[in-house]
Amino acid sequence: MTNLKKYFNPNHKVTYIITAITTLVFVYMLIVYGPDGMTSPVALIKSGALWGGVISSPFDLWRLITPIFVHIGFAHFFFNIFAIYFIGAQVEEIFGSFRFFILYMFSGIFANAMSLYFSPETISAGASTSIFGMFAGVVALGYISNNSAFKEVAKGYLALIIFNLVSNLFEVNVSLLGHIGGIIGGILLAFAIPYNYPGMRNPKGVRFAALVIYSALLIFFCVFSVYR
């Protein structure tokens, strides 16, 4: 049991679940479509990737969730699964499992809704929307916190955001819009989530305003994407 605890920390259970689901989806695509076929538009769309061409009613908006777990090729998968497993565990420690789940999933959903609205013709997938949401959530929490040590941690995550956004400018087939959407969603969610930690400045008015802005933008993106 002691050895098991070395590898499975109960404080990281959401990270483990997300890592497992993401890996299973990738293995499924690899088995069904093969190494070459799994990156084809047909395989991606059938596996749950985001594309405006298959969204014609509100019942199709489940595709705002599934792209978080779909990846386009080995490099895309391995880079993101590394970030999910190692950085996700750190962020789950900071936020707690439930808050981390909300931050991860709803940052990705927000980013996908934003991408669908502004770029419906693009096929997009990947956990990077949620990963940028994680980064941004920690940065926002650093702003709320009065703890100087945590503020330094937040600066490190801000550096990660800047480095990755700059890198995106020189990479092809990368959804910069999705990453920016993840950042916006992560910031809004971090301000909207209540905390019981000492030294946190997160008054009800700020939480309410952040939740209203997040919800209003998400609804706007969804409604006008479906009925454009």
N, C-alpha and C positions, 0 to 999 in steps of 0.2 A: 504493500500500500504506500509506503514511503517513497519508493522508486516511482510509483505511478504519479504521485503528487509533484514530482520533479518535472514532469512533462505535461501534466494537466492541472492547470491552476483554475479553481472554481470561479475566481474573479474574472476569468477570460472566456467564460462559456459562450457568450454571443460571438466572440471572435472565432472560436472553434467551429461553431455552427455555420457561420457565413463562409469560412474557409472550406468546410466540407461540402456545402451546397455548390459553391463556385467550382470546386474541383470536380464534383460529380457531373455537373453540366458540361464541363470541358471534356471529360472522359466520354460522356455520352456522344457528344458531337464528333469526337475522334473515332469512335467505334462505328457510328452510323454513316459518317460522310468521308472518313479517311483524312490523312494529313493534308492533302491537297484540296479536297472537296469541302472541308469544313469552313474554309474562308470564302466560299462562293456566296453571292448574294442570296441565292435560294436557300442554302443551308442556314445562313445567319437569320433570315427572316422566319423560316420554319422553326428555328430554335428559340425565337423570342426577341430578336434584335428590333430596334426602333426604326420605323420607316413610315412616313406619312401616307404612302400609297395603300397601306392596309388598315388605316384608321378612318372609318367612316361613321362611327357612332360612339356614344359614351361607353358602350360595352367593350370597345376595343382598347380602352385606356389601361388595361392590365399590362400593356406593353410599356408603360412607364416604369414598371417594376422589374420585369424580366431582363431587360438589357443590362441591369446591374450585375447579373450572373453569367452573361454571355461574353466570350472573348474571341478576338479575331487573330488566331494563330498562336504559336508557342511563345514567342517573345512577349506578346501582349499579355498572355495569361501569366507567365512566370514573374514578370515585373510586378503585376498587380497582386498576385497571390502572396508574394514576399511582403509587400506593403501592408496587405490586410493582416497577415499573421503576426508580423513583428510590430509594426506601428499601431495596428488596430488594438493589440493587447495593451499597449501603453495608454492609448486614448480611452479604452474601456476602464482601465484603472483610474483614470482621471475623472471620468464622467459617471462611472457606475454602469452596470450592465444594461439596465432599462433605458437610461438616458443615451447611452452609446447606441443602442439599437435604433432609437428614434432619430438620432443624429445621422447615422450611417444610411438608413433606408430612405428617410425623407429628404436628405440632401440629394441623393441620387434621383429620387422621383422628381424633385423640383428641377434639377438640371436637365433631365430627360424631357420634361414638359416644356422647358425653355427652348431646348434644341428642336423639339417638334414644331414649336410655333415659328421660330426664326429660320429653320432649315429643314422643312418637311421632306425635301427630296433626297436627303442624305441618310444612308443606312448607318446607324451608330449603335455601339455596344461597348460594354466594359465597366469595370468597377471604379475607374478613375474619377468618375463624377462623385461617387460617395467618398473616395479617398481624399479628394480635394475638400469635400465637406468636413471630413475629420480634421484635416489640417486647419481649416478656417475656424472650426469650432473651438479648437484649443487656443488659437490666436484671440478670438473674441472673449474666451474665458479669462485669458491673461489681462485683457482690458478691464474686466469686471473685478478681478481679484486684487486685493491689497497686499498679497504675498509677493515679496520681491523675488524670491527664488522661483516661484511659478511664472512670474513675468519673464524671467530669463528663458524658461522652457518655451513659453509662447513665442519669444523672439526666434528661437530655433525653428519652430514650425513656420513662422512667417518667412524665414529664409528658404525653407523647403518650397513654399508656394511660389516665391519669386523665381527661384532657380528653375523649377519645373515649367512655369509659364514662359520664361525666356527660352527654355529648351524647345517648347512646343512651337515657337515661331520658326524653327529650323527643321521641323519634322513634317513629313507628309502623312496624310491619312490620320491626323490627330484632331479630335474635336475640341478646339480651343474654346468654342462656345459652351460645350458641355462642362468643361473644367471651370469656366467662369461661373456658370450656373451653379455648380457644386459649391463654389466659394460663397456665393450670395446666399444659397440655401443654408449652408453651414453656419454662417454668421447670424442669420435671422433665427435659426433654431436654437443656437447657443444663447442668444439673448432671451428667447421665449421660454426656455426650460427653467423651472424653479430649482434653486439649490439650497441646501442646508449647511453648506460649508462655512466655517468662520472666515470672515474677511471678504465675503462676496458682496458686491454692490449690485444687486439685481432686483430693483423695486418692482412692484406690481404693474405700475404704469408702463415701464419699459417692456416687461414681459407681454403685456396685453398688446402694445403697439407692434412689437415684433411679430407676434402671432397673427395679428390682423393683416400686416403687410405680406407675410409669407402666404397666408391663405388666399388673400385677394389676388396676388400675382399668380399663384398656382391655378386658381379657378379661371382667371383670365386666359392664361396660356392654354388650358384644356378646352374651354368653351370655344375660343376662336380658332383653335387648331381643328376641332371637329366640324365646326360650322362655318369655316372660312369660305 
